[in-house]
């Protein structure tokens, strides 16, 4: 390829690109900001509830037997709660987590069924601090997209929307400084489609977050509903986000310092005012 | 997000909306409606990670990467409903631009595969290195080199000898 063509192309792209100006840049910024707030709401429909104590007893064993304590069982019978030994915060000098590693753990935690389209991303193979994996999972009743995302620090915590929007369900447990939030809702809050999104979010005692999302369709948006509800039960979601198998992934995430004074994601910590405002606006 | 962070985010968004929009227009082959949607998605994703960007090095470059991925995700979702853009309505309407160059180049870009378009925009509009382009597209430098050569060839075939003439005028 002659160098001249590459030079011409560069000149041409600059000449053409410079002719594009957004009609209303302020509106574009506002719309992007709004979209970000909606995305954050969807990621942080996590809860700190004063009524969590009783529920904590119910699931405390799962947590203690899983990620918090470091036990081997996932989603099994509750073990006796013990004081957690938090995973080492992400102080890795260089990101160590690969997408393959995340995908392998994710697939291994899924219950029996058909797994297709398995992908994983880690900070070692792309310039972002999160690790995530996704796949279409079919337990025999139809395919549903399942995704998991791990990050540190955790996102700010929000209360369950009250009153609960129609057709949604929200719950929280608060054990050993960690928070498990469960949410069942719709992809679109206005129910313009029947695609449901169920989420489980676990915030560890050392401010890491594991969040699982699943849909009753093979894609988050744009695909028809393939089953009545997403494929994983609450118990299965809980087992996946509290599994001890995530500990090496969390330990390998790059350290991303929380901005000074921001305690938003600390379990049981103060809630950021903006997060409360977001919660007041709906459940995204 | 705390107020001070929100202000910093909005400042960033105001500063980067123009460059993001111009990149998005090239990626979208001149479809300004799609470009606006991609910029909104990018700014939304940046809001999510804002406050955690200190370790990312360069938020502006990160935002461009987010834009590229938003575009590729959009194309994957829309691939079954692909519609060729024969005569995009906005192409010739730029004030002060060379309408012929604009139409010719954007139409040629629109006929390329989305990943080919991304490689050319990243390399020759954003002046990214092979390695940076590979990181943005989640692939290897070798794959980028190969795709880049092919994409340049395809674009040259699409344009014939028009590009130099159009720039010269």
Contacts between the chains, C-beta under 8 A, distances in Angstrom:
chain1	res1	chain2	res2	distance
A	1	B	149	6.1
A	1	B	152	4.9
A	1	B	153	6.6
A	1	B	156	7.5
A	4	B	164	7.5
A	5	B	152	6.6
A	5	B	156	5.7
A	5	B	163	7.2
A	6	B	124	6.6
A	6	B	152	6.7
A	8	B	163	5.0
A	8	B	164	5.4
A	8	B	167	5.8
A	9	B	120	7.0
A	9	B	124	5.0
A	9	B	152	7.3
A	9	B	155	7.1
A	9	B	163	6.8
A	10	B	124	4.4
A	10	B	125	7.4
A	10	B	127	7.8
A	11	B	167	5.6
A	12	B	101	6.2
A	12	B	105	5.3
A	12	B	163	5.8
A	12	B	166	7.1
A	12	B	167	5.7
A	13	B	26	6.4
A	13	B	105	7.3
A	13	B	120	7.7
A	13	B	121	7.0
A	13	B	124	5.4
A	13	B	125	4.2
A	14	B	125	6.7
A	15	B	97	7.3
A	15	B	98	6.5
A	15	B	101	6.2
A	15	B	167	7.1
A	16	B	26	7.2
A	16	B	97	7.0
A	16	B	98	8.0
A	16	B	101	6.3
A	16	B	102	5.1
A	16	B	105	5.2
A	16	B	106	6.6
A	17	B	22	4.2
A	17	B	23	7.3
A	17	B	25	6.8
A	17	B	26	5.6
A	17	B	125	5.9
A	18	B	22	7.1
A	18	B	97	7.5
A	19	B	94	3.6
A	19	B	95	7.6
A	19	B	96	6.8
A	19	B	97	3.3
A	19	B	102	6.1
A	20	B	21	6.2
A	20	B	22	4.9
A	20	B	25	4.2
A	20	B	32	7.3
A	20	B	35	7.5
A	20	B	94	6.9
A	21	B	18	7.0
A	21	B	21	7.5
A	22	B	17	6.3
A	22	B	18	6.9
A	22	B	21	4.7
A	22	B	36	6.9
A	22	B	39	7.5
A	25	B	14	7.1
A	25	B	17	5.0
A	25	B	18	6.6
A	25	B	21	7.8
A	26	B	14	7.8
A	28	B	17	5.3
A	28	B	21	7.0
A	28	B	36	6.3
A	28	B	39	5.7
A	28	B	40	6.6
A	28	B	43	7.6
A	29	B	10	6.6
A	29	B	13	4.6
A	29	B	14	5.5
A	29	B	17	5.6
A	29	B	43	6.7
A	31	B	36	8.0
A	31	B	40	4.7
A	31	B	43	7.8
A	32	B	13	5.9
A	32	B	17	7.7
A	32	B	39	6.5
A	32	B	40	4.6
A	32	B	41	7.8
A	32	B	42	7.0
A	32	B	43	2.4
A	32	B	44	5.4
A	32	B	46	7.6
A	32	B	47	7.2
A	33	B	9	7.4
A	33	B	10	6.6
A	33	B	13	6.7
A	33	B	43	6.6
A	33	B	44	7.7
A	33	B	47	6.2
A	34	B	44	7.8
A	35	B	40	5.3
A	35	B	41	6.6
A	35	B	43	6.9
A	35	B	44	3.2
A	35	B	47	7.6
A	36	B	9	8.0
A	36	B	43	6.4
A	36	B	44	4.0
A	36	B	45	7.2
A	36	B	46	6.9
A	36	B	47	2.4
A	36	B	48	5.9
A	36	B	50	7.8
A	37	B	47	6.8
A	38	B	44	7.3
A	39	B	44	5.3
A	39	B	45	7.0
A	39	B	47	7.1
A	39	B	48	5.3
A	40	B	1	7.8
A	40	B	47	6.7
A	40	B	48	5.7
A	43	B	48	6.9
A	121	B	138	7.3
A	125	B	138	6.8
A	126	B	135	6.6
A	126	B	138	5.7
A	127	B	56	6.3
A	127	B	57	7.6
A	127	B	62	6.5
A	127	B	65	6.7
A	127	B	135	5.9
A	128	B	49	7.3
A	128	B	56	7.3
A	128	B	62	7.7
A	129	B	49	7.6
A	129	B	52	6.1
A	129	B	55	6.5
A	129	B	56	7.3
A	151	B	52	8.0
A	153	B	52	7.3
A	156	B	1	7.7
A	219	B	77	7.1
A	221	B	77	7.3
A	222	B	77	5.3
A	254	B	55	5.9
A	255	B	55	7.1
A	256	B	52	4.4
A	256	B	54	7.2
A	256	B	55	5.0
A	257	B	54	6.4
A	257	B	55	7.4
A	258	B	51	7.4
A	259	B	2	7.1
A	259	B	5	6.2
A	259	B	51	4.8
A	261	B	2	7.1
A	262	B	2	5.8
A	262	B	5	7.6
A	262	B	51	6.7
A	272	B	1	6.7
A	272	B	2	6.1
A	273	B	2	7.6
A	273	B	3	7.8
A	274	B	1	4.8
A	274	B	2	6.8
A	274	B	3	7.6
A	274	B	6	6.7
A	275	B	1	7.9
